[in-house]
Each structure stands twice: as structure tokens, then as C-alpha cells.
Amino acid sequence: MSVKHRFHSAVPAIVAMSLFSSLSIAAPPTTSPAATSPQESFASIKEVPSFAYCCIVHKGPISDITSVIGQLIQAMQEQNIFSAIRGPMVAVYHKAQTPVDSPDLSWEVGFIVTEQAMPQAPLIKKVWSHNTIAVATHVGPYQQLGETLEKLVAWVGTQGYAANDPLLERYLNSPMQVKPQELRTEIWIPVVKKLEGSGLNF
């Protein structure tokens, strides 16, 4: 399975994103890697602080994403968690080698929240603690995310780093707000410095 195929298979996310956009959730701004100018490299290695996020954990094919985001929004409404949002919607994918149509695919989707947030089941509060990351901002339709990810993974190798799991996406806007060509999605990949003669398989 190629990285490109993985993200072309995640097109149902486009429909799912409209569920939370239609609620007019205005997440307060959060600290994030700065967007790069045309003169800068399209990607960079950054140190980012850990942060909490409230999510639904799911095991199953990515085609389930529409119903999972529906569960997320409903549970956050019922538990009055919206006021704790401190950043955009994120999706975290574990074991990147797992096919997207596999019932064993492990992933979660949620929102960055305050450390004080106390969600209850089916919501779970987790912490992103991978502080050294490679980051690139994809501008354009979600169907083309795979192209940016492939380019990012290749770029990481040229910088003397190895890519690691899990993969995180930060959705900076949505199809309900902008045209497909204006969608902005940050791709985060945890990285480690390569040792001579060693490496990781992303």
C-alpha cells in the first residue's frame, strides 16, 4: 500500500467535515507551526508543545469517518465540551501501513481542548506528546493529500531524520468555509534523528 493510495481512499472525510462546520464551531486560535512562504521549504522540522485533545477512538475502515464525526459532535454537545475547544479538528492515524479498508485500522478524530476538559465516554481525552515533528501544509482538495504526504516523507529522509507513527492531520478550515482549492491541512509526522546505518519504516 502506498501513502498516496491511503489518502485518496479517505475521501469520505470531505462529507464528514461538513458536520462540524455546519454547527459554526469557532475554535479559538492555538499555537501552531507558521505557514511557509513560497521562498521557504514546503516543510520543516519543528519542536511543538504537547497538547490535549478530546476524541472518539475508532478501529475500522476510514469509510466509517462520517458516522464517527457525527458521534463526536453529538457527544461534545451533550457534554458541553465545545467551550473547552482550543484548536482545530484533528485526526490521528496509527500504524500507517494498515490498509484504509481494513477492520484493524486504528484512528481517532477530535478537537484540541484545554487540559482542564473532563470528557466522559464515548469521548476520551488524549495527549499528543510527539514533540519533534516534520510538518507541511497541504493547500488544496483532500483527495490530493497523499501527494503532499509522499513528498513530506521523502523530504524527511533528506534531512537525516526517519518518519515514525502516528500521523496527525490538522484541519485548518473546511469545505463549508472555502473552495476545495483553498482548503488548508497541516500534516504532522513524528520524526527521530537517524543513526548511521539505521532507519525506520514509515
Contacts in CASP RR format, 6 or more apart in sequence:
PFRMAT RR
TARGET T0000
AUTHOR 0000-0000-0000
METHOD contacts of the structure
MODEL  1
MSVKHRFHSAVPAIVAMSLFSSLSIAAPPTTSPAATSPQESFASIKEVPS
FAYCCIVHKGPISDITSVIGQLIQAMQEQNIFSAIRGPMVAVYHKAQTPV
DSPDLSWEVGFIVTEQAMPQAPLIKKVWSHNTIAVATHVGPYQQLGETLE
KLVAWVGTQGYAANDPLLERYLNSPMQVKPQELRTEIWIPVVKKLEGSGL
NF
1 97 0 8 1.000
1 99 0 8 1.000
2 150 0 8 1.000
3 96 0 8 1.000
3 146 0 8 1.000
3 149 0 8 1.000
3 150 0 8 1.000
3 153 0 8 1.000
3 202 0 8 1.000
4 146 0 8 1.000
4 147 0 8 1.000
4 149 0 8 1.000
4 150 0 8 1.000
5 100 0 8 1.000
6 96 0 8 1.000
6 99 0 8 1.000
6 100 0 8 1.000
6 146 0 8 1.000
6 149 0 8 1.000
7 142 0 8 1.000
7 143 0 8 1.000
7 145 0 8 1.000
7 146 0 8 1.000
7 149 0 8 1.000
8 143 0 8 1.000
8 146 0 8 1.000
9 62 0 8 1.000
9 100 0 8 1.000
9 101 0 8 1.000
10 62 0 8 1.000
10 65 0 8 1.000
10 100 0 8 1.000
10 142 0 8 1.000
10 145 0 8 1.000
11 142 0 8 1.000
11 143 0 8 1.000
12 62 0 8 1.000
12 63 0 8 1.000
12 65 0 8 1.000
12 66 0 8 1.000
13 62 0 8 1.000
13 65 0 8 1.000
13 91 0 8 1.000
13 142 0 8 1.000
14 142 0 8 1.000
14 175 0 8 1.000
15 66 0 8 1.000
16 65 0 8 1.000
16 66 0 8 1.000
16 68 0 8 1.000
16 69 0 8 1.000
16 70 0 8 1.000
17 69 0 8 1.000
17 89 0 8 1.000
17 171 0 8 1.000
17 174 0 8 1.000
17 175 0 8 1.000
17 176 0 8 1.000
18 174 0 8 1.000
18 175 0 8 1.000
18 176 0 8 1.000
19 66 0 8 1.000
19 69 0 8 1.000
19 70 0 8 1.000
19 73 0 8 1.000
20 69 0 8 1.000
20 72 0 8 1.000
20 73 0 8 1.000
20 89 0 8 1.000
20 174 0 8 1.000
21 174 0 8 1.000
21 175 0 8 1.000
21 176 0 8 1.000
21 177 0 8 1.000
22 176 0 8 1.000
23 73 0 8 1.000
23 77 0 8 1.000
25 82 0 8 1.000
25 85 0 8 1.000
27 85 0 8 1.000
27 86 0 8 1.000
27 87 0 8 1.000
27 88 0 8 1.000
27 111 0 8 1.000
27 112 0 8 1.000
28 85 0 8 1.000
28 86 0 8 1.000
28 87 0 8 1.000
29 87 0 8 1.000
30 51 0 8 1.000
30 86 0 8 1.000
30 87 0 8 1.000
30 88 0 8 1.000
30 112 0 8 1.000
31 48 0 8 1.000
31 49 0 8 1.000
32 48 0 8 1.000
32 170 0 8 1.000
32 186 0 8 1.000
33 44 0 8 1.000
33 46 0 8 1.000
33 48 0 8 1.000
33 135 0 8 1.000
33 186 0 8 1.000
35 137 0 8 1.000
36 42 0 8 1.000
36 43 0 8 1.000
36 44 0 8 1.000
36 137 0 8 1.000
41 155 0 8 1.000
42 136 0 8 1.000
42 137 0 8 1.000
42 151 0 8 1.000
42 155 0 8 1.000
43 134 0 8 1.000
43 135 0 8 1.000
43 136 0 8 1.000
43 151 0 8 1.000
43 152 0 8 1.000
43 155 0 8 1.000
43 156 0 8 1.000
44 134 0 8 1.000
44 135 0 8 1.000
44 136 0 8 1.000
45 132 0 8 1.000
45 133 0 8 1.000
45 134 0 8 1.000
45 159 0 8 1.000
45 161 0 8 1.000
45 191 0 8 1.000
46 132 0 8 1.000
46 133 0 8 1.000
46 134 0 8 1.000
46 135 0 8 1.000
47 131 0 8 1.000
47 132 0 8 1.000
48 131 0 8 1.000
48 133 0 8 1.000
48 188 0 8 1.000
49 131 0 8 1.000
50 127 0 8 1.000
50 128 0 8 1.000
50 129 0 8 1.000
50 131 0 8 1.000
51 86 0 8 1.000
51 112 0 8 1.000
51 127 0 8 1.000
51 128 0 8 1.000
52 112 0 8 1.000
52 113 0 8 1.000
52 114 0 8 1.000
52 115 0 8 1.000
52 117 0 8 1.000
52 125 0 8 1.000
52 126 0 8 1.000
52 127 0 8 1.000
52 128 0 8 1.000
53 90 0 8 1.000
53 110 0 8 1.000
53 111 0 8 1.000
53 112 0 8 1.000
53 113 0 8 1.000
53 125 0 8 1.000
53 126 0 8 1.000
53 127 0 8 1.000
53 128 0 8 1.000
54 76 0 8 1.000
54 81 0 8 1.000
54 84 0 8 1.000
54 110 0 8 1.000
54 111 0 8 1.000
54 113 0 8 1.000
54 117 0 8 1.000
54 119 0 8 1.000
54 123 0 8 1.000
54 124 0 8 1.000
54 125 0 8 1.000
55 72 0 8 1.000
55 90 0 8 1.000
55 92 0 8 1.000
55 108 0 8 1.000
55 109 0 8 1.000
55 110 0 8 1.000
55 111 0 8 1.000
55 123 0 8 1.000
55 124 0 8 1.000
55 125 0 8 1.000
55 126 0 8 1.000
56 68 0 8 1.000
56 69 0 8 1.000
56 71 0 8 1.000
56 72 0 8 1.000
56 75 0 8 1.000
56 108 0 8 1.000
56 109 0 8 1.000
56 110 0 8 1.000
56 122 0 8 1.000
56 123 0 8 1.000
56 124 0 8 1.000
57 106 0 8 1.000
57 108 0 8 1.000
57 124 0 8 1.000
57 126 0 8 1.000
58 64 0 8 1.000
58 68 0 8 1.000
58 106 0 8 1.000
58 107 0 8 1.000
58 108 0 8 1.000
58 109 0 8 1.000
59 103 0 8 1.000
59 104 0 8 1.000
59 105 0 8 1.000
59 106 0 8 1.000
59 107 0 8 1.000
60 102 0 8 1.000
60 103 0 8 1.000
60 104 0 8 1.000
60 105 0 8 1.000
60 106 0 8 1.000
60 107 0 8 1.000
61 100 0 8 1.000
61 101 0 8 1.000
61 102 0 8 1.000
61 103 0 8 1.000
61 105 0 8 1.000
62 100 0 8 1.000
62 101 0 8 1.000
62 105 0 8 1.000
62 107 0 8 1.000
63 100 0 8 1.000
63 101 0 8 1.000
65 91 0 8 1.000
65 109 0 8 1.000
68 109 0 8 1.000
69 109 0 8 1.000
71 122 0 8 1.000
72 109 0 8 1.000
72 110 0 8 1.000
72 123 0 8 1.000
75 81 0 8 1.000
75 119 0 8 1.000
75 122 0 8 1.000
75 123 0 8 1.000
76 82 0 8 1.000
76 111 0 8 1.000
76 119 0 8 1.000
76 123 0 8 1.000
79 119 0 8 1.000
79 120 0 8 1.000
79 123 0 8 1.000
81 111 0 8 1.000
81 113 0 8 1.000
81 117 0 8 1.000
81 119 0 8 1.000
81 123 0 8 1.000
84 113 0 8 1.000
84 114 0 8 1.000
84 116 0 8 1.000
84 117 0 8 1.000
85 111 0 8 1.000
85 112 0 8 1.000
85 113 0 8 1.000
86 112 0 8 1.000
86 113 0 8 1.000
86 114 0 8 1.000
87 111 0 8 1.000
87 112 0 8 1.000
87 113 0 8 1.000
88 111 0 8 1.000
88 112 0 8 1.000
88 170 0 8 1.000
88 171 0 8 1.000
88 172 0 8 1.000
89 109 0 8 1.000
89 110 0 8 1.000
89 111 0 8 1.000
89 170 0 8 1.000
89 171 0 8 1.000
90 109 0 8 1.000
90 110 0 8 1.000
90 111 0 8 1.000
90 112 0 8 1.000
90 128 0 8 1.000
90 168 0 8 1.000
90 169 0 8 1.000
90 170 0 8 1.000
90 171 0 8 1.000
91 107 0 8 1.000
91 108 0 8 1.000
91 109 0 8 1.000
91 110 0 8 1.000
91 168 0 8 1.000
91 169 0 8 1.000
91 171 0 8 1.000
92 107 0 8 1.000
92 108 0 8 1.000
92 109 0 8 1.000
92 128 0 8 1.000
92 166 0 8 1.000
92 167 0 8 1.000
92 168 0 8 1.000
92 169 0 8 1.000
93 105 0 8 1.000
93 106 0 8 1.000
93 107 0 8 1.000
93 166 0 8 1.000
93 167 0 8 1.000
93 168 0 8 1.000
93 169 0 8 1.000
94 106 0 8 1.000
94 107 0 8 1.000
94 165 0 8 1.000
94 166 0 8 1.000
95 105 0 8 1.000
95 106 0 8 1.000
95 165 0 8 1.000
95 166 0 8 1.000
96 165 0 8 1.000
96 166 0 8 1.000
96 167 0 8 1.000
96 202 0 8 1.000
97 201 0 8 1.000
98 104 0 8 1.000
98 105 0 8 1.000
98 106 0 8 1.000
99 105 0 8 1.000
108 124 0 8 1.000
108 126 0 8 1.000
113 119 0 8 1.000
113 125 0 8 1.000
117 125 0 8 1.000
118 125 0 8 1.000
119 125 0 8 1.000
128 168 0 8 1.000
130 164 0 8 1.000
130 166 0 8 1.000
130 168 0 8 1.000
130 188 0 8 1.000
130 190 0 8 1.000
132 190 0 8 1.000
132 191 0 8 1.000
132 192 0 8 1.000
133 168 0 8 1.000
133 188 0 8 1.000
133 189 0 8 1.000
133 190 0 8 1.000
133 191 0 8 1.000
134 152 0 8 1.000
134 155 0 8 1.000
134 156 0 8 1.000
134 159 0 8 1.000
134 161 0 8 1.000
134 163 0 8 1.000
134 188 0 8 1.000
134 189 0 8 1.000
134 191 0 8 1.000
135 186 0 8 1.000
135 187 0 8 1.000
135 188 0 8 1.000
135 189 0 8 1.000
136 148 0 8 1.000
136 151 0 8 1.000
136 152 0 8 1.000
136 155 0 8 1.000
136 186 0 8 1.000
136 187 0 8 1.000
137 172 0 8 1.000
137 184 0 8 1.000
137 185 0 8 1.000
137 186 0 8 1.000
137 187 0 8 1.000
138 144 0 8 1.000
138 145 0 8 1.000
138 148 0 8 1.000
138 149 0 8 1.000
138 183 0 8 1.000
138 184 0 8 1.000
138 185 0 8 1.000
138 186 0 8 1.000
138 187 0 8 1.000
139 181 0 8 1.000
139 182 0 8 1.000
139 183 0 8 1.000
139 184 0 8 1.000
140 180 0 8 1.000
140 181 0 8 1.000
140 182 0 8 1.000
140 183 0 8 1.000
140 184 0 8 1.000
140 185 0 8 1.000
141 180 0 8 1.000
141 181 0 8 1.000
141 183 0 8 1.000
142 180 0 8 1.000
142 183 0 8 1.000
142 185 0 8 1.000
145 169 0 8 1.000
145 185 0 8 1.000
145 187 0 8 1.000
148 187 0 8 1.000
149 167 0 8 1.000
149 187 0 8 1.000
152 187 0 8 1.000
152 189 0 8 1.000
153 163 0 8 1.000
153 189 0 8 1.000
153 202 0 8 1.000
156 162 0 8 1.000
156 163 0 8 1.000
156 189 0 8 1.000
156 191 0 8 1.000
157 163 0 8 1.000
157 194 0 8 1.000
160 193 0 8 1.000
160 194 0 8 1.000
161 191 0 8 1.000
161 192 0 8 1.000
161 193 0 8 1.000
161 194 0 8 1.000
162 191 0 8 1.000
162 192 0 8 1.000
162 193 0 8 1.000
162 194 0 8 1.000
162 198 0 8 1.000
162 199 0 8 1.000
162 200 0 8 1.000
162 202 0 8 1.000
163 189 0 8 1.000
163 190 0 8 1.000
163 191 0 8 1.000
163 200 0 8 1.000
163 202 0 8 1.000
164 189 0 8 1.000
164 190 0 8 1.000
164 191 0 8 1.000
164 192 0 8 1.000
164 200 0 8 1.000
164 202 0 8 1.000
165 190 0 8 1.000
165 202 0 8 1.000
166 190 0 8 1.000
167 187 0 8 1.000
167 188 0 8 1.000
167 189 0 8 1.000
168 187 0 8 1.000
168 188 0 8 1.000
168 189 0 8 1.000
169 185 0 8 1.000
169 186 0 8 1.000
169 187 0 8 1.000
169 188 0 8 1.000
170 185 0 8 1.000
170 186 0 8 1.000
170 188 0 8 1.000
171 185 0 8 1.000
172 184 0 8 1.000
172 185 0 8 1.000
172 186 0 8 1.000
173 182 0 8 1.000
173 183 0 8 1.000
173 184 0 8 1.000
174 183 0 8 1.000
175 183 0 8 1.000
189 202 0 8 1.000
192 200 0 8 1.000
END
